Amino acid sequence: MGRIKRVKRNPFTKIESRSLHVLGVVLLFTSLLMIPALAVAIWQDESTLPFLIPVIPCVLISSALMIFFKNPKVMRPVDGIVMIITLWAGLFVVGTIPYLIYGLSFVDAIFESVSGFTTAGATILPDVASLPQSMLLWRALTQWVGGIIIVTMFMFIMPMVVSGGRSLLQNEMSGSGSGNLYLKMESAAKQYVSVYVILTAAFFVILMLLGLSWLEASTISLCVICTGGFMITSDSFASYGVLVKIAVMIFMLISATNFYLQYKVFVKREFGAIRKNEEFRFMVLFFSAVSALVLVAMFMNGRGTGDVLESVVDVLFSVVSIGTTTGFTTVDYTTGWPFIGMSLLLVVMFIGGSTGSTAGGIKISRALIVLKSMLNEVRQAVHPNAVYSVRFDGRGADEGVVRSATVVALMFII
């Protein structure tokens, strides 16, 4: 009989747990995110404790999680869902710590952290301008990183969740002209993030050239690219000049555009893709038409300002800001606009921006698909023997895409 060979077990074998490994990566990334805010606190002679205290334990815990846990070779859809929940929970908890050390209550601190990372843009701070500059930068950084996570979630994380992730991704990118992009999303994720970073840097330079301070330029560029909405002033953009408002408006529109379209334009240099993309064309026309209607209603009611250019810019800015769900303001439209203007803003906000972007709402392409499906049903009733299909970007949309768009719209209404 042969001798039994004993296999020596490695005591440092990593345990398979995607959720804990991802949590370690998130903790490390979030702790590194505090370094710019910490540097500003040192530079401006502000308290460094809100960022210095959490950094060391976060780095130690994240290092331990990445050392002792690893990603399994096979991941079930339920593992992917748990991983995503863990990712967001880790961000929310770590993001709360600087606010707590600064002096906010736990409820206020967690609210500000969640609002930042989800790019919601709501705030409980009555006087934002009174915050230290390091804390203002931290708020903007949380929104910017939240936007990156939304991008990478649908381009890198979701495809790893096998069929479940691909279905979610295909639903989010429906009608965007992306085709079977989700099959190669993992390799394209870095390019998408690169575009995100380049747009932020370009906008920062433009704002500096327009005369803004480094704090204004950095926080505005960080929050506009992710369609977030945090500001360092209590009156949002009311005190800024026309050129700054126009620049912000243009970049809000770019940020609410489908990431795949941005990728084709800025990376693959397919500039004709903008003209061919039905969703982008409709978004621009829709925002322009609503702005024109609001302007007509304002001047008919005698509520337009003396400066026509300023009135046009303020209305365009408000419609684009609400339509992209960024949330910046230049005027108090709750009291200065006619009722029809407020009603149109609600419609624009409900529809939102493009699919595959950080903008909210049911998204432009879904609204178009549902509208075309409804029109086809009416035409079918008039011509029972005719065969109609929903066409988007010159191609027929699958029944699954139409069904998903309808379900999302109905759930959004409910």
QUIMOLIN-V338388 format. One record per residue. N is the residue number from 0. RES is the residue in one letter. PHI is phi in radians with two decimals (NA if undefined). D_LAST is the distance of its C-alpha to the last C-alpha in whole Angstrom. Layout:
n=<N;N>
res=<RES;RES>
phi=<PHI;PHI>
d_last=<D_LAST;D_LAST>
//
This chain:
n=<0;1;2;3;4;5;6;7;8;9;10;11;12;13;14;15;16;17;18;19;20;21;22;23;24;25;26;27;28;29;30;31;32;33;34;35;36;37;38;39;40;41;42;43;44;45;46;47;48;49;50;51;52;53;54;55;56;57;58;59;60;61;62;63;64;65;66;67;68;69;70;71;72;73;74;75;76;77;78;79;80;81;82;83;84;85;86;87;88;89;90;91;92;93;94;95;96;97;98;99;100;101;102;103;104;105;106;107;108;109;110;111;112;113;114;115;116;117;118;119;120;121;122;123;124;125;126;127;128;129;130;131;132;133;134;135;136;137;138;139;140;141;142;143;144;145;146;147;148;149;150;151;152;153;154;155;156;157;158;159;160;161;162;163;164;165;166;167;168;169;170;171;172;173;174;175;176;177;178;179;180;181;182;183;184;185;186;187;188;189;190;191;192;193;194;195;196;197;198;199;200;201;202;203;204;205;206;207;208;209;210;211;212;213;214;215;216;217;218;219;220;221;222;223;224;225;226;227;228;229;230;231;232;233;234;235;236;237;238;239;240;241;242;243;244;245;246;247;248;249;250;251;252;253;254;255;256;257;258;259;260;261;262;263;264;265;266;267;268;269;270;271;272;273;274;275;276;277;278;279;280;281;282;283;284;285;286;287;288;289;290;291;292;293;294;295;296;297;298;299;300;301;302;303;304;305;306;307;308;309;310;311;312;313;314;315;316;317;318;319;320;321;322;323;324;325;326;327;328;329;330;331;332;333;334;335;336;337;338;339;340;341;342;343;344;345;346;347;348;349;350;351;352;353;354;355;356;357;358;359;360;361;362;363;364;365;366;367;368;369;370;371;372;373;374;375;376;377;378;379;380;381;382;383;384;385;386;387;388;389;390;391;392;393;394;395;396;397;398;399;400;401;402;403;404;405;406;407;408;409;410;411;412;413>
res=<M;G;R;I;K;R;V;K;R;N;P;F;T;K;I;E;S;R;S;L;H;V;L;G;V;V;L;L;F;T;S;L;L;M;I;P;A;L;A;V;A;I;W;Q;D;E;S;T;L;P;F;L;I;P;V;I;P;C;V;L;I;S;S;A;L;M;I;F;F;K;N;P;K;V;M;R;P;V;D;G;I;V;M;I;I;T;L;W;A;G;L;F;V;V;G;T;I;P;Y;L;I;Y;G;L;S;F;V;D;A;I;F;E;S;V;S;G;F;T;T;A;G;A;T;I;L;P;D;V;A;S;L;P;Q;S;M;L;L;W;R;A;L;T;Q;W;V;G;G;I;I;I;V;T;M;F;M;F;I;M;P;M;V;V;S;G;G;R;S;L;L;Q;N;E;M;S;G;S;G;S;G;N;L;Y;L;K;M;E;S;A;A;K;Q;Y;V;S;V;Y;V;I;L;T;A;A;F;F;V;I;L;M;L;L;G;L;S;W;L;E;A;S;T;I;S;L;C;V;I;C;T;G;G;F;M;I;T;S;D;S;F;A;S;Y;G;V;L;V;K;I;A;V;M;I;F;M;L;I;S;A;T;N;F;Y;L;Q;Y;K;V;F;V;K;R;E;F;G;A;I;R;K;N;E;E;F;R;F;M;V;L;F;F;S;A;V;S;A;L;V;L;V;A;M;F;M;N;G;R;G;T;G;D;V;L;E;S;V;V;D;V;L;F;S;V;V;S;I;G;T;T;T;G;F;T;T;V;D;Y;T;T;G;W;P;F;I;G;M;S;L;L;L;V;V;M;F;I;G;G;S;T;G;S;T;A;G;G;I;K;I;S;R;A;L;I;V;L;K;S;M;L;N;E;V;R;Q;A;V;H;P;N;A;V;Y;S;V;R;F;D;G;R;G;A;D;E;G;V;V;R;S;A;T;V;V;A;L;M;F;I;I>
phi=<NA;-1.27;-1.32;-1.31;-1.54;-1.52;-1.64;-1.35;-1.43;-1.30;-1.16;-1.84;-1.13;-1.27;-1.55;-1.38;-2.79;-1.15;-1.08;-1.25;-1.13;-1.12;-1.06;-1.10;-1.11;-1.15;-1.09;-1.13;-1.11;-1.19;-1.16;-1.15;-1.16;-1.34;-1.09;-1.03;-1.14;-1.12;-1.11;-1.15;-1.08;-1.17;-1.12;-1.61;1.02;-1.79;-1.14;-1.63;-1.06;-1.02;-1.95;-1.30;-1.13;-1.32;-1.10;-1.11;-1.08;-1.14;-1.14;-1.14;-1.14;-1.12;-1.11;-1.11;-1.14;-1.31;-1.35;-1.65;-2.21;-2.43;-1.32;-1.22;-1.20;-2.08;-2.19;-1.43;-0.95;-1.16;-1.14;-1.13;-1.15;-1.10;-1.09;-1.15;-1.08;-1.08;-1.03;-1.16;-1.08;-1.08;-1.08;-1.06;-1.17;-1.13;-1.15;-1.34;-1.02;-1.01;-1.16;-1.11;-1.15;-1.14;2.27;-1.32;-1.20;-1.10;-1.11;-1.13;-1.18;-1.20;-1.08;-1.13;-1.17;-1.13;-1.08;-1.23;-1.18;-1.53;0.98;-1.25;1.55;-1.32;-2.47;-1.85;-1.41;-1.23;-2.29;-1.10;-1.12;-1.42;-1.22;-1.07;-1.09;-1.11;-1.26;-1.11;-1.16;-1.10;-1.04;-1.18;-1.12;-1.11;-1.19;-1.10;-1.18;-1.04;-1.13;-1.07;-1.14;-1.07;-1.13;-1.21;-1.08;-1.53;-1.91;-2.23;-1.31;-1.01;-1.09;-1.31;-1.54;0.87;-1.18;-1.11;-1.18;-1.16;-1.16;-1.11;-1.13;-1.10;-1.18;-1.19;-1.65;-1.05;1.31;-1.69;1.40;-1.47;1.02;-1.70;-1.07;-1.13;-1.27;-2.14;-1.15;-1.05;-1.32;-1.63;-1.05;-1.12;-1.14;-1.12;-1.12;-1.08;-1.06;-1.01;-1.20;-1.11;-1.08;-1.09;-1.13;-1.11;-1.17;-1.05;-1.10;-1.06;-1.14;-1.13;-1.15;-1.43;1.71;-1.39;-1.27;-1.08;-1.20;-1.10;-1.11;-1.23;-1.20;-1.16;-1.11;-1.12;-1.49;-1.35;-1.08;-1.67;0.82;-1.48;2.08;-1.15;-2.34;-1.74;-2.07;-1.35;-1.79;0.99;-1.85;-1.10;-1.64;-1.63;-1.35;-1.12;-1.10;-1.12;-1.09;-1.14;-1.09;-1.11;-1.08;-1.11;-1.30;-1.11;-1.15;-1.10;-1.18;-1.55;-1.56;-0.95;-1.08;-1.16;-1.16;-1.04;-1.09;-1.18;-1.37;-1.54;-1.80;-1.53;1.02;-1.64;-1.17;-1.23;-1.12;-1.11;-1.18;-1.47;-1.38;-1.15;-1.13;-1.13;-1.04;-1.17;-1.07;-1.13;-1.14;-1.13;-1.10;-1.16;-1.14;-1.12;-1.09;-1.12;-1.11;-1.14;-1.09;-1.06;-1.11;-1.14;-1.23;-1.19;-1.64;1.23;-1.86;-1.36;-1.36;-1.13;-1.47;-1.12;-1.05;-1.12;-1.11;-1.10;-1.11;-1.11;-1.20;-1.04;-1.05;-1.11;-1.16;-1.14;-1.10;-1.26;-1.14;-1.50;1.00;-1.34;1.73;-1.27;-2.38;-2.14;-2.43;-1.53;-1.28;-1.21;-2.06;-1.65;-1.86;-1.21;-1.05;-1.10;-1.14;-1.14;-1.11;-1.14;-1.09;-1.10;-1.14;-1.09;-1.14;-1.13;-1.32;1.42;-1.73;-1.46;-1.17;1.19;-2.35;-1.41;-1.18;-1.65;1.44;-1.34;1.50;-1.03;-1.12;-1.13;-1.09;-1.15;-1.11;-1.12;-1.10;-1.15;-1.14;-1.13;-1.12;-1.12;-1.13;-1.17;-1.13;-1.16;-1.19;-1.35;-2.15;-1.05;-1.54;-1.40;-2.01;-2.08;-2.39;-1.38;-1.91;-2.43;0.96;1.41;-2.17;-1.29;-1.47;-1.12;-1.06;-1.12;-1.17;-1.11;-1.12;-1.10;-1.09;-1.16;-1.12;-1.07;-1.08;-1.16;-1.12;-1.10;-1.13;-1.10>
d_last=<72;70;69;66;64;62;59;59;55;54;53;51;49;45;42;40;36;34;32;35;36;33;33;37;36;33;35;38;36;35;38;40;37;39;42;42;40;43;46;44;45;48;49;48;50;46;46;45;44;40;41;44;43;40;42;45;43;40;42;44;41;40;43;44;40;41;45;44;41;40;38;38;39;36;33;30;26;26;29;27;23;26;28;25;24;27;27;25;26;30;29;27;30;33;31;31;35;36;34;35;39;39;38;34;33;31;27;28;30;27;24;26;27;23;22;25;25;21;22;20;23;22;25;27;30;32;34;34;37;39;38;41;41;40;37;36;36;35;31;32;33;30;27;30;30;26;26;29;27;24;26;28;25;24;28;30;28;26;28;30;28;29;27;24;24;25;22;20;22;23;19;19;22;21;23;25;28;28;29;31;31;29;32;34;32;34;37;35;33;36;36;33;33;37;35;33;36;38;35;35;39;40;37;39;43;41;40;44;46;44;45;43;44;43;40;39;39;38;35;34;34;32;29;29;29;26;24;24;25;28;31;34;35;33;33;31;33;34;38;38;40;39;40;38;35;35;36;33;31;32;31;28;28;29;27;24;26;25;28;29;30;32;34;35;36;37;39;40;41;39;39;38;35;33;34;33;30;27;24;27;28;25;24;27;28;24;25;28;27;25;28;30;28;28;31;33;31;32;36;35;34;37;35;36;38;42;42;40;40;38;35;35;34;32;30;29;29;26;24;25;24;21;20;21;19;23;23;26;28;31;31;29;27;25;29;30;28;28;24;24;24;21;19;20;19;16;16;18;16;12;14;17;20;21;20;22;23;22;20;16;13;12;16;18;19;16;16;19;19;16;18;21;20;19;22;24;22;24;27;27;27;30;32;31;34;33;31;28;27;24;27;26;29;31;30;28;25;25;22;21;20;18;16;15;14;12;10;10;9;6;5;6;4;0>
//
